[in-house]
C-alpha cells in the first residue's frame, strides 16, 4: 500500500479525519515555509546562515515541531524574498 492509499484509508475514520482537519493550518504553514525556501533556491543550511541560526531550527520550523512567533515567521519570509501576510477566514460550521 502506498502512502496516498494509506492516508485515504486512515481519513475514513471520523476521529482521524477530525484531527487531520484540526491540524490542517499547521500542515499548510509548514508547506508554505518549505515552498518559500525552495522558490528562493535556498537549502536549509543557507537559510539558517542568513537568519544567523542553526539548520536544526529551520528543520524544526519546516516540520511543524515548533511554535514560531510572528517575528520569526517575518524574518524567515524576508530571508527568502517574500512578504508575510495573514488572511482571516470564518470557520465552517456544521449544522
C-alpha positions in Angstrom: 0.0 0.0 0.0 1.4 3.4 -0.9 1.3 6.5 1.3 -1.6 8.1 -0.6 -3.8 5.0 -0.2 -2.9 4.7 3.5 -3.8 8.3 4.0 -7.1 7.9 2.2 -7.9 4.8 4.3 -7.0 6.5 7.6 -9.1 9.6 6.8 -12.2 7.4 6.5 -12.1 7.1 10.3 -14.1 10.0 11.7 -11.6 10.6 14.6 -8.6 10.6 12.4 -10.3 12.9 9.9 -11.3 15.4 12.7 -7.7 15.5 14.0 -6.3 15.9 10.4 -8.7 18.8 9.8 -7.8 20.4 13.1 -4.1 20.3 12.2 -4.5 21.4 8.6 -3.4 25.0 9.2 -0.2 23.8 10.7 0.5 21.5 7.8 -0.3 24.4 5.4 2.2 26.7 7.2 4.9 24.1 7.1 4.3 23.5 3.4 4.3 27.3 2.7 7.6 27.7 4.5 9.3 24.9 2.5 7.9 26.3 -0.7 9.2 29.8 0.0 12.7 28.5 0.8 12.7 26.3 -2.3 11.4 29.0 -4.6 14.2 31.2 -3.2 16.7 28.5 -4.3 18.0 28.1 -0.7 18.9 25.0 1.3 18.0 24.8 4.9 21.7 25.5 5.7 21.9 28.6 3.5 18.7 29.9 5.0 20.0 29.2 8.5 23.1 31.3 7.7 21.0 34.2 6.5 19.0 34.1 9.7 22.1 33.6 12.0 20.6 30.4 13.4 21.2 26.6 13.2 20.0 24.4 10.4 18.2 22.3 13.0 16.0 25.3 13.8 15.0 25.7 10.2 14.2 22.0 10.1 12.0 22.2 13.2 10.1 25.1 11.7 9.5 23.3 8.4 8.4 20.1 10.2 6.0 22.0 12.4 7.9 20.9 15.5 8.0 24.5 16.9 5.7 27.3 17.7 7.3 30.3 15.9 6.4 33.8 16.8 5.3 36.4 14.2 8.7 38.0 14.1 10.4 34.7 13.4 8.0 34.0 10.5 8.6 37.5 9.1 12.3 37.1 9.3 12.0 33.7 7.5 9.9 35.1 4.7 12.1 38.1 4.3 15.2 36.0 4.1 13.5 34.1 1.3 12.4 37.3 -0.5 8.8 37.1 0.4 6.4 39.3 2.4 4.2 37.7 5.1 0.5 38.4 5.5 -2.4 37.0 7.4 -5.7 36.1 6.0 -8.6 35.5 8.3 -11.4 33.1 7.4 -14.6 32.2 9.1 -14.8 28.7 10.5 -17.1 26.4 8.6 -19.7 25.2 11.0 -21.7 22.0 10.6 -25.4 22.3 11.1 
